[in-house]
Amino acid sequence: MEISELRNGIDAIDSQLTTLFLQRMALSAQIGAYKKERGMPIYVPQREQEIIEKLSQNVPEALAPYVKQLYAQIFSLSREYQKDLEG
């Protein structure tokens, strides 16, 4: 397989990831509004850790640290977005 074909595959996946990320952030905004209305904290470290551990168990062992980093970053971005929406 040529590198251009491999890159085309990556480009297609990146497009899908972006679509999913936008969907996730929209839901994150709704969760942020829900939490704000009820006086709940945005950051719940125990929940985030539970999710990260669960997701990293379903991947090859060599990739688990990368999945953990990925979701830690996604959660951080979600929290930041929720805070930005609070104004």
N, CA, C and O atoms as a GROMACS GRO file, in nm:
protein
  348
    1MET      N    1   0.084  -0.118   0.000
    1MET     CA    2   0.000   0.000   0.000
    1MET      C    3   0.089   0.124   0.000
    1MET      O    4   0.190   0.129   0.070
    2GLU      N    5   0.051   0.223  -0.078
    2GLU     CA    6   0.126   0.348  -0.088
    2GLU      C    7   0.093   0.439   0.031
    2GLU      O    8  -0.013   0.430   0.093
    3ILE      N    9   0.188   0.527   0.061
    3ILE     CA   10   0.167   0.618   0.173
    3ILE      C   11   0.045   0.708   0.150
    3ILE      O   12  -0.025   0.744   0.244
    4SER      N   13   0.021   0.745   0.025
    4SER     CA   14  -0.095   0.831  -0.003
    4SER      C   15  -0.225   0.759   0.032
    4SER      O   16  -0.320   0.823   0.079
    5GLU      N   17  -0.231   0.630   0.011
    5GLU     CA   18  -0.350   0.553   0.048
    5GLU      C   19  -0.365   0.546   0.200
    5GLU      O   20  -0.475   0.559   0.254
    6LEU      N   21  -0.253   0.527   0.268
    6LEU     CA   22  -0.256   0.526   0.414
    6LEU      C   23  -0.300   0.661   0.468
    6LEU      O   24  -0.381   0.668   0.560
    7ARG      N   25  -0.248   0.767   0.410
    7ARG     CA   26  -0.287   0.902   0.454
    7ARG      C   27  -0.434   0.929   0.425
    7ARG      O   28  -0.501   0.994   0.505
    8ASN      N   29  -0.483   0.881   0.314
    8ASN     CA   30  -0.626   0.896   0.284
    8ASN      C   31  -0.711   0.826   0.390
    8ASN      O   32  -0.816   0.876   0.430
    9GLY      N   33  -0.664   0.711   0.436
    9GLY     CA   34  -0.733   0.640   0.543
    9GLY      C   35  -0.735   0.720   0.672
    9GLY      O   36  -0.837   0.730   0.739
   10ILE      N   37  -0.620   0.779   0.705
   10ILE     CA   38  -0.610   0.865   0.824
   10ILE      C   39  -0.702   0.986   0.809
   10ILE      O   40  -0.772   1.023   0.904
   11ASP      N   41  -0.703   1.047   0.691
   11ASP     CA   42  -0.788   1.164   0.668
   11ASP      C   43  -0.936   1.130   0.688
   11ASP      O   44  -1.010   1.208   0.747
   12ALA      N   45  -0.978   1.015   0.640
   12ALA     CA   46  -1.117   0.973   0.656
   12ALA      C   47  -1.150   0.951   0.803
   12ALA      O   48  -1.257   0.990   0.850
   13ILE      N   49  -1.060   0.888   0.876
   13ILE     CA   50  -1.082   0.866   1.019
   13ILE      C   51  -1.084   0.999   1.093
   13ILE      O   52  -1.167   1.019   1.182
   14ASP      N   53  -0.993   1.091   1.058
   14ASP     CA   54  -0.991   1.222   1.122
   14ASP      C   55  -1.123   1.295   1.103
   14ASP      O   56  -1.172   1.362   1.194
   15SER      N   57  -1.181   1.284   0.986
   15SER     CA   58  -1.310   1.346   0.959
   15SER      C   59  -1.418   1.287   1.049
   15SER      O   60  -1.502   1.360   1.104
   16GLN      N   61  -1.417   1.156   1.065
   16GLN     CA   62  -1.513   1.090   1.152
   16GLN      C   63  -1.491   1.130   1.298
   16GLN      O   64  -1.586   1.156   1.372
   17LEU      N   65  -1.365   1.135   1.339
   17LEU     CA   66  -1.333   1.175   1.477
   17LEU      C   67  -1.382   1.317   1.506
   17LEU      O   68  -1.433   1.345   1.614
   18THR      N   69  -1.365   1.406   1.409
   18THR     CA   70  -1.409   1.544   1.427
   18THR      C   71  -1.561   1.550   1.445
   18THR      O   72  -1.611   1.621   1.532
   19THR      N   73  -1.633   1.476   1.362
   19THR     CA   74  -1.778   1.471   1.374
   19THR      C   75  -1.819   1.418   1.511
   19THR      O   76  -1.907   1.475   1.575
   20LEU      N   77  -1.757   1.312   1.555
   20LEU     CA   78  -1.788   1.256   1.687
   20LEU      C   79  -1.749   1.351   1.799
   20LEU      O   80  -1.821   1.362   1.898
   21PHE      N   81  -1.637   1.419   1.784
   21PHE     CA   82  -1.594   1.515   1.885
   21PHE      C   83  -1.696   1.628   1.899
   21PHE      O   84  -1.728   1.669   2.010
   22LEU      N   85  -1.746   1.678   1.787
   22LEU     CA   86  -1.846   1.784   1.791
   22LEU      C   87  -1.973   1.736   1.860
   22LEU      O   88  -2.034   1.811   1.937
   23GLN      N   89  -2.014   1.614   1.833
   23GLN     CA   90  -2.131   1.557   1.899
   23GLN      C   91  -2.107   1.545   2.049
   23GLN      O   92  -2.195   1.575   2.130
   24ARG      N   93  -1.987   1.500   2.085
   24ARG     CA   94  -1.954   1.484   2.227
   24ARG      C   95  -1.954   1.618   2.299
   24ARG      O   96  -2.004   1.629   2.410
   25MET      N   97  -1.898   1.720   2.235
   25MET     CA   98  -1.892   1.852   2.297
   25MET      C   99  -2.032   1.912   2.311
   25MET      O  100  -2.059   1.984   2.408
   26ALA      N  101  -2.121   1.885   2.218
   26ALA     CA  102  -2.259   1.933   2.230
   26ALA      C  103  -2.326   1.870   2.351
   26ALA      O  104  -2.396   1.938   2.426
   27LEU      N  105  -2.304   1.741   2.370
   27LEU     CA  106  -2.359   1.674   2.489
   27LEU      C  107  -2.292   1.725   2.616
   27LEU      O  108  -2.357   1.740   2.719
   28SER      N  109  -2.164   1.752   2.608
   28SER     CA  110  -2.091   1.807   2.722
   28SER      C  111  -2.150   1.942   2.762
   28SER      O  112  -2.160   1.972   2.882
   29ALA      N  113  -2.187   2.023   2.664
   29ALA     CA  114  -2.248   2.152   2.694
   29ALA      C  115  -2.381   2.133   2.767
   29ALA      O  116  -2.412   2.205   2.861
   30GLN      N  117  -2.458   2.036   2.723
   30GLN     CA  118  -2.586   2.006   2.789
   30GLN      C  119  -2.564   1.959   2.933
   30GLN      O  120  -2.636   1.998   3.024
   31ILE      N  121  -2.463   1.876   2.952
   31ILE     CA  122  -2.430   1.828   3.086
   31ILE      C  123  -2.386   1.945   3.173
   31ILE      O  124  -2.424   1.954   3.290
   32GLY      N  125  -2.304   2.034   3.117
   32GLY     CA  126  -2.259   2.152   3.191
   32GLY      C  127  -2.377   2.237   3.236
   32GLY      O  128  -2.379   2.285   3.350
   33ALA      N  129  -2.474   2.257   3.148
   33ALA     CA  130  -2.593   2.336   3.184
   33ALA      C  131  -2.673   2.266   3.292
   33ALA      O  132  -2.722   2.330   3.385
   34TYR      N  133  -2.686   2.136   3.280
   34TYR     CA  134  -2.758   2.056   3.380
   34TYR      C  135  -2.692   2.071   3.517
   34TYR      O  136  -2.759   2.095   3.618
   35LYS      N  137  -2.560   2.057   3.519
   35LYS     CA  138  -2.485   2.068   3.645
   35LYS      C  139  -2.496   2.208   3.703
   35LYS      O  140  -2.511   2.224   3.825
   36LYS      N  141  -2.489   2.309   3.619
   36LYS     CA  142  -2.497   2.448   3.667
   36LYS      C  143  -2.632   2.473   3.731
   36LYS      O  144  -2.641   2.532   3.839
   37GLU      N  145  -2.740   2.429   3.664
   37GLU     CA  146  -2.875   2.449   3.717
   37GLU      C  147  -2.893   2.385   3.854
   37GLU      O  148  -2.970   2.434   3.937
   38ARG      N  149  -2.822   2.277   3.878
   38ARG     CA  150  -2.839   2.202   4.002
   38ARG      C  151  -2.726   2.224   4.102
   38ARG      O  152  -2.720   2.159   4.206
   39GLY      N  153  -2.636   2.316   4.070
   39GLY     CA  154  -2.526   2.347   4.161
   39GLY      C  155  -2.425   2.234   4.176
   39GLY      O  156  -2.360   2.221   4.280
   40MET      N  157  -2.413   2.153   4.073
   40MET     CA  158  -2.321   2.039   4.077
   40MET      C  159  -2.184   2.083   4.025
   40MET      O  160  -2.175   2.173   3.942
   41PRO      N  161  -2.078   2.020   4.074
   41PRO     CA  162  -1.945   2.055   4.025
   41PRO      C  163  -1.924   2.005   3.882
   41PRO      O  164  -1.976   1.900   3.843
   42ILE      N  165  -1.847   2.080   3.805
   42ILE     CA  166  -1.813   2.036   3.670
   42ILE      C  167  -1.718   1.918   3.676
   42ILE      O  168  -1.733   1.820   3.602
   43TYR      N  169  -1.620   1.927   3.763
   43TYR     CA  170  -1.515   1.825   3.769
   43TYR      C  171  -1.548   1.721   3.875
   43TYR      O  172  -1.562   1.752   3.993
   44VAL      N  173  -1.559   1.596   3.829
   44VAL     CA  174  -1.582   1.483   3.918
   44VAL      C  175  -1.471   1.381   3.887
   44VAL      O  176  -1.488   1.292   3.804
   45PRO      N  177  -1.356   1.396   3.956
   45PRO     CA  178  -1.240   1.315   3.921
   45PRO      C  179  -1.263   1.165   3.930
   45PRO      O  180  -1.211   1.090   3.848
   46GLN      N  181  -1.340   1.120   4.027
   46GLN     CA  182  -1.364   0.976   4.041
   46GLN      C  183  -1.435   0.920   3.918
   46GLN      O  184  -1.398   0.813   3.869
   47ARG      N  185  -1.535   0.991   3.867
   47ARG     CA  186  -1.607   0.944   3.748
   47ARG      C  187  -1.513   0.940   3.628
   47ARG      O  188  -1.513   0.842   3.553
   48GLU      N  189  -1.435   1.044   3.610
   48GLU     CA  190  -1.342   1.046   3.497
   48GLU      C  191  -1.244   0.929   3.505
   48GLU      O  192  -1.217   0.863   3.404
   49GLN      N  193  -1.191   0.904   3.623
   49GLN     CA  194  -1.095   0.795   3.640
   49GLN      C  195  -1.160   0.660   3.610
   49GLN      O  196  -1.098   0.574   3.547
   50GLU      N  197  -1.282   0.641   3.656
   50GLU     CA  198  -1.353   0.516   3.630
   50GLU      C  199  -1.372   0.494   3.480
   50GLU      O  200  -1.353   0.383   3.430
   51ILE      N  201  -1.408   0.599   3.409
   51ILE     CA  202  -1.429   0.588   3.265
   51ILE      C  203  -1.297   0.558   3.194
   51ILE      O  204  -1.291   0.471   3.107
   52ILE      N  205  -1.193   0.630   3.232
   52ILE     CA  206  -1.062   0.609   3.170
   52ILE      C  207  -1.016   0.465   3.191
   52ILE      O  208  -0.967   0.401   3.098
   53GLU      N  209  -1.030   0.414   3.312
   53GLU     CA  210  -0.988   0.277   3.340
   53GLU      C  211  -1.069   0.176   3.259
   53GLU      O  212  -1.015   0.081   3.203
   54LYS      N  213  -1.200   0.198   3.252
   54LYS     CA  214  -1.287   0.108   3.177
   54LYS      C  215  -1.250   0.106   3.028
   54LYS      O  216  -1.239   0.000   2.968
   55LEU      N  217  -1.231   0.224   2.971
   55LEU     CA  218  -1.199   0.233   2.828
   55LEU      C  219  -1.061   0.176   2.797
   55LEU      O  220  -1.042   0.116   2.691
   56SER      N  221  -0.967   0.194   2.886
   56SER     CA  222  -0.831   0.146   2.860
   56SER      C  223  -0.819  -0.005   2.875
   56SER      O  224  -0.719  -0.064   2.833
   57GLN      N  225  -0.918  -0.069   2.936
   57GLN     CA  226  -0.916  -0.215   2.948
   57GLN      C  227  -0.959  -0.285   2.820
   57GLN      O  228  -0.932  -0.404   2.802
   58ASN      N  229  -1.024  -0.212   2.730
   58ASN     CA  230  -1.078  -0.272   2.609
   58ASN      C  231  -0.989  -0.252   2.487
   58ASN      O  232  -1.036  -0.265   2.374
   59VAL      N  233  -0.863  -0.221   2.510
   59VAL     CA  234  -0.769  -0.199   2.399
   59VAL      C  235  -0.645  -0.285   2.422
   59VAL      O  236  -0.622  -0.333   2.533
   60PRO      N  237  -0.565  -0.305   2.318
   60PRO     CA  238  -0.439  -0.377   2.338
   60PRO      C  239  -0.354  -0.310   2.446
   60PRO      O  240  -0.349  -0.187   2.455
   61GLU      N  241  -0.289  -0.390   2.527
   61GLU     CA  242  -0.213  -0.340   2.641
   61GLU      C  243  -0.114  -0.230   2.602
   61GLU      O  244  -0.096  -0.133   2.676
   62ALA      N  245  -0.050  -0.246   2.487
   62ALA     CA  246   0.048  -0.147   2.444
   62ALA      C  247  -0.015  -0.011   2.415
   62ALA      O  248   0.053   0.091   2.420
   63LEU      N  249  -0.144  -0.009   2.384
   63LEU     CA  250  -0.212   0.116   2.352
   63LEU      C  251  -0.287   0.177   2.471
   63LEU      O  252  -0.332   0.292   2.463
   64ALA      N  253  -0.299   0.103   2.579
   64ALA     CA  254  -0.375   0.151   2.696
   64ALA      C  255  -0.324   0.286   2.748
   64ALA      O  256  -0.407   0.372   2.778
   65PRO      N  257  -0.193   0.307   2.761
   65PRO     CA  258  -0.148   0.438   2.810
   65PRO      C  259  -0.190   0.553   2.717
   65PRO      O  260  -0.216   0.665   2.763
   66TYR      N  261  -0.196   0.525   2.588
   66TYR     CA  262  -0.235   0.628   2.492
   66TYR      C  263  -0.384   0.658   2.500
   66TYR      O  264  -0.427   0.772   2.485
   67VAL      N  265  -0.463   0.555   2.523
   67VAL     CA  266  -0.606   0.574   2.541
   67VAL      C  267  -0.631   0.656   2.667
   67VAL      O  268  -0.718   0.744   2.668
   68LYS      N  269  -0.557   0.628   2.772
   68LYS     CA  270  -0.570   0.705   2.896
   68LYS      C  271  -0.537   0.852   2.871
   68LYS      O  272  -0.609   0.940   2.918
   69GLN      N  273  -0.430   0.878   2.798
   69GLN     CA  274  -0.392   1.016   2.767
   69GLN      C  275  -0.498   1.084   2.680
   69GLN      O  276  -0.531   1.201   2.702
   70LEU      N  277  -0.549   1.011   2.583
   70LEU     CA  278  -0.651   1.065   2.493
   70LEU      C  279  -0.773   1.110   2.572
   70LEU      O  280  -0.820   1.222   2.555
   71TYR      N  281  -0.824   1.023   2.658
   71TYR     CA  282  -0.945   1.056   2.732
   71TYR      C  283  -0.920   1.160   2.841
   71TYR      O  284  -1.009   1.240   2.871
   72ALA      N  285  -0.804   1.162   2.899
   72ALA     CA  286  -0.772   1.267   2.994
   72ALA      C  287  -0.778   1.403   2.924
   72ALA      O  288  -0.826   1.501   2.980
   73GLN      N  289  -0.728   1.408   2.802
   73GLN     CA  290  -0.731   1.533   2.725
   73GLN      C  291  -0.874   1.568   2.683
   73GLN      O  292  -0.913   1.684   2.692
   74ILE      N  293  -0.949   1.470   2.639
   74ILE     CA  294  -1.088   1.496   2.601
   74ILE      C  295  -1.167   1.548   2.720
   74ILE      O  296  -1.243   1.644   2.707
   75PHE      N  297  -1.150   1.487   2.836
   75PHE     CA  298  -1.221   1.532   2.956
   75PHE      C  299  -1.179   1.675   2.992
   75PHE      O  300  -1.263   1.757   3.030
   76SER      N  301  -1.052   1.704   2.981
   76SER     CA  302  -1.003   1.838   3.010
   76SER      C  303  -1.067   1.940   2.917
   76SER      O  304  -1.110   2.047   2.961
   77LEU      N  305  -1.075   1.908   2.789
   77LEU     CA  306  -1.138   1.998   2.693
   77LEU      C  307  -1.286   2.016   2.723
   77LEU      O  308  -1.340   2.126   2.710
   78SER      N  309  -1.351   1.909   2.761
   78SER     CA  310  -1.494   1.917   2.794
   78SER      C  311  -1.517   2.007   2.915
   78SER      O  312  -1.608   2.090   2.914
   79ARG      N  313  -1.435   1.991   3.018
   79ARG     CA  314  -1.447   2.077   3.137
   79ARG      C  315  -1.423   2.223   3.101
   79ARG      O  316  -1.496   2.312   3.145
   80GLU      N  317  -1.321   2.246   3.021
   80GLU     CA  318  -1.288   2.383   2.980
   80GLU      C  319  -1.405   2.444   2.902
   80GLU      O  320  -1.441   2.560   2.924
   81TYR      N  321  -1.464   2.368   2.813
   81TYR     CA  322  -1.577   2.415   2.733
   81TYR      C  323  -1.697   2.445   2.824
   81TYR      O  324  -1.763   2.548   2.808
   82GLN      N  325  -1.724   2.357   2.918
   82GLN     CA  326  -1.834   2.380   3.010
   82GLN      C  327  -1.813   2.507   3.091
   82GLN      O  328  -1.908   2.583   3.113
   83LYS      N  329  -1.691   2.531   3.134
   83LYS     CA  330  -1.660   2.654   3.210
   83LYS      C  331  -1.676   2.777   3.122
   83LYS      O  332  -1.728   2.879   3.166
   84ASP      N  333  -1.630   2.767   2.997
   84ASP     CA  334  -1.643   2.880   2.904
   84ASP      C  335  -1.789   2.916   2.879
   84ASP      O  336  -1.824   3.033   2.865
   85LEU      N  337  -1.874   2.815   2.874
   85LEU     CA  338  -2.016   2.839   2.850
   85LEU      C  339  -2.085   2.903   2.969
   85LEU      O  340  -2.189   2.968   2.954
   86GLU      N  341  -2.027   2.885   3.087
   86GLU     CA  342  -2.084   2.947   3.208
   86GLU      C  343  -2.072   3.099   3.201
   86GLU      O  344  -2.151   3.172   3.260
   87GLY      N  345  -1.970   3.144   3.126
   87GLY     CA  346  -1.952   3.287   3.106
   87GLY      C  347  -1.884   3.352   3.217
   87GLY      O  348  -1.862   3.473   3.213
   0.00000   0.00000   0.00000
